[in-house]
Amino acid sequence: MRNPRHWYAVLAAMLLALTPALAAAVEVGEKAPDFELTSTQSGKFKLSEQAGKKNVIVQFYVLDFTPT
């Protein structure tokens, strides 16, 4: 039997996949909402600071780093 946390992660992924309103909050071609994250190179990374300077790809891994 698998760890119960595994099933919670699977359930969460299924709910996101089955909820178009949440999964598709930003349409293809739309500007992404501004956000700020801790940088891997110390400091903060803010999306709005990259506007006009660099192309930024935002990619999310729903089940990445979850126990298998």
Buried (B, 14 or more C-beta within 10 A) or exposed (E): EEEEEBEEBEEEEEEEEEEEEEEEEEEEEEEEEEEEEEEEEEEEBEBEEEEEEEEEEEEEEEEEEBEE
